[in-house]
Amino acid sequence: MKKTLLIIILLTSSFIYSQEQALGTAIKTLDGKTTSLAEFTAKNDLVIVSLWATWCVPCKNELDAINDVYQDWQDETNVQLVAVSIDDSRTVNRVKPLVNGKDWDYTILLDTNNDLKRALNIATVPLTLIVKNGEIVFRHSGYTPGAEDALYKELKKHI
């Protein structure tokens, strides 16, 4: 019994450490400055992190759908959304024009080396996380129309 409890404690602490380590992974702003998700989650109690790419149609559909209700979400929950593009060096030049054309009111970050993607052990995008007080409390992969409603319900659980 004691061994089982010790193993559970070690696995849990290892998972929490890997989350903290992943959130601390260096990524870039659109201006080329180095930052991390840890910096954004330290400033805000509740953050939605969306990993996406310019070539990913479901990713853009999800961010468009959230954009339609984002102001209401902010008013009700004080949530911030950070959209992290995983576009590589070949496609990263498409990010800024696409974001400007969409008029998304999100913080946009770049993971061109896929360091964050690897740290979070992500196979596909879109991937949506809810981070509360520096801890990942929700993780969802993929997008179908209406998934933003389920995300909002999950968000409300954590305010």
C-alpha positions in Angstrom: 0.0 0.0 0.0 2.8 2.4 0.9 4.6 1.6 -2.3 1.5 2.3 -4.4 1.0 5.6 -2.7 4.6 6.6 -3.2 4.4 5.7 -6.9 1.2 7.8 -7.3 2.8 10.8 -5.5 5.9 10.5 -7.7 3.9 10.3 -11.0 1.7 13.2 -10.0 4.7 15.4 -9.1 6.4 14.4 -12.3 3.3 15.3 -14.3 3.0 18.7 -12.6 6.7 19.4 -13.1 6.4 18.5 -16.8 3.4 20.9 -17.1 5.4 23.7 -15.5 8.3 22.9 -17.8 6.1 22.9 -20.9 4.6 26.2 -20.0 8.1 27.7 -19.5 9.2 26.7 -23.0 10.6 29.7 -25.0 8.4 30.9 -27.8 8.3 34.2 -29.8 5.9 37.1 -30.1 5.0 38.5 -33.5 7.7 41.2 -32.8 10.4 38.5 -32.4 10.7 38.8 -28.6 11.2 35.7 -26.6 8.4 34.8 -24.1 6.7 31.8 -22.6 3.2 30.7 -21.7 4.3 30.8 -18.1 4.6 34.6 -18.4 1.0 34.9 -19.6 -0.5 32.4 -17.1 1.3 34.2 -14.2 -0.4 37.5 -15.1 -3.9 36.0 -15.6 -5.9 33.6 -13.4 -7.5 32.0 -16.4 -6.0 31.6 -19.9 -7.2 29.7 -23.0 -4.3 28.5 -25.0 -5.0 27.5 -28.6 -2.3 25.8 -30.7 -3.1 26.3 -34.4 -1.5 26.7 -37.8 -2.3 28.8 -40.9 -2.7 25.6 -43.0 -5.2 24.1 -40.5 -8.8 24.8 -41.5 -10.4 23.5 -38.3 -7.9 25.7 -36.3 -9.0 28.8 -38.1 -12.6 27.9 -37.8 -12.3 27.4 -34.0 -10.5 30.7 -33.6 -13.1 32.5 -35.7 -16.0 30.9 -33.7 -14.3 31.9 -30.4 -13.7 35.4 -31.8 -17.5 35.9 -32.2 -18.1 35.4 -28.5 -14.7 36.3 -27.0 -15.7 39.8 -25.7 -18.6 38.3 -23.8 -16.3 35.6 -22.4 -13.9 38.2 -21.2 -16.6 40.3 -19.6 -18.0 37.2 -17.8 -14.9 35.3 -16.9 -11.9 37.7 -17.3 -10.3 35.0 -19.5 -7.4 35.8 -21.9 -6.8 33.8 -25.1 -3.3 33.1 -26.3 -3.1 31.6 -29.8 0.2 29.9 -30.5 1.0 29.2 -34.2 3.0 26.1 -34.9 3.8 27.3 -38.4 7.4 26.4 -39.3 10.0 28.6 -41.1 8.4 27.9 -44.5 4.9 29.2 -43.5 5.4 31.5 -40.5 5.3 34.5 -42.9 1.6 33.8 -43.4 0.7 34.3 -39.7 0.7 38.0 -39.4 -1.2 38.8 -42.6 -3.8 36.1 -41.7 -4.2 37.4 -38.1 -4.5 41.0 -39.4 -7.1 39.9 -42.0 -9.1 38.0 -39.4 -8.9 40.9 -36.8 -8.6 38.4 -34.0 -8.3 40.2 -30.6 -5.9 37.5 -29.2 -2.3 37.5 -28.2 -0.5 35.7 -31.0 2.7 33.8 -30.3 4.9 31.7 -32.5 6.3 28.2 -31.9 8.3 27.9 -35.2 10.6 25.2 -33.9 7.7 23.2 -32.4 9.4 23.2 -29.0 6.2 23.9 -27.2 4.3 21.4 -29.3 6.9 18.7 -28.3 6.9 19.8 -24.6 3.1 19.4 -24.5 3.3 16.1 -26.4 0.9 17.3 -29.1 0.3 15.1 -32.2 -2.3 17.3 -34.0 -3.8 20.8 -34.0 -6.0 22.4 -33.1 -5.3 21.8 -29.4 -7.1 23.9 -26.8 -6.0 24.2 -23.2 -7.4 26.0 -20.2 -4.7 27.1 -17.8 -5.7 28.2 -14.4 -3.1 29.7 -12.1 -0.2 28.1 -14.1 -1.8 24.6 -14.2 -3.4 23.0 -17.2 -6.9 22.1 -16.1 -8.4 21.2 -19.4 -7.1 19.8 -22.7 -9.1 19.2 -25.9 -7.8 18.2 -29.4 -9.7 18.9 -32.6 -12.6 21.1 -33.5 -16.2 20.7 -34.7 -18.8 23.4 -34.9 -20.3 24.1 -31.5 -17.2 23.0 -29.6 -16.7 26.6 -28.5 -19.9 26.1 -26.4 -18.4 23.1 -24.7 -15.2 25.1 -24.1 -17.2 27.9 -22.5 -19.0 25.5 -20.2 -15.6 24.0 -19.2 -14.3 27.6 -18.7 -17.2 28.5 -16.4 -16.3 25.5 -14.1 -12.9 27.1 -13.4 -13.9 30.7 -12.5 
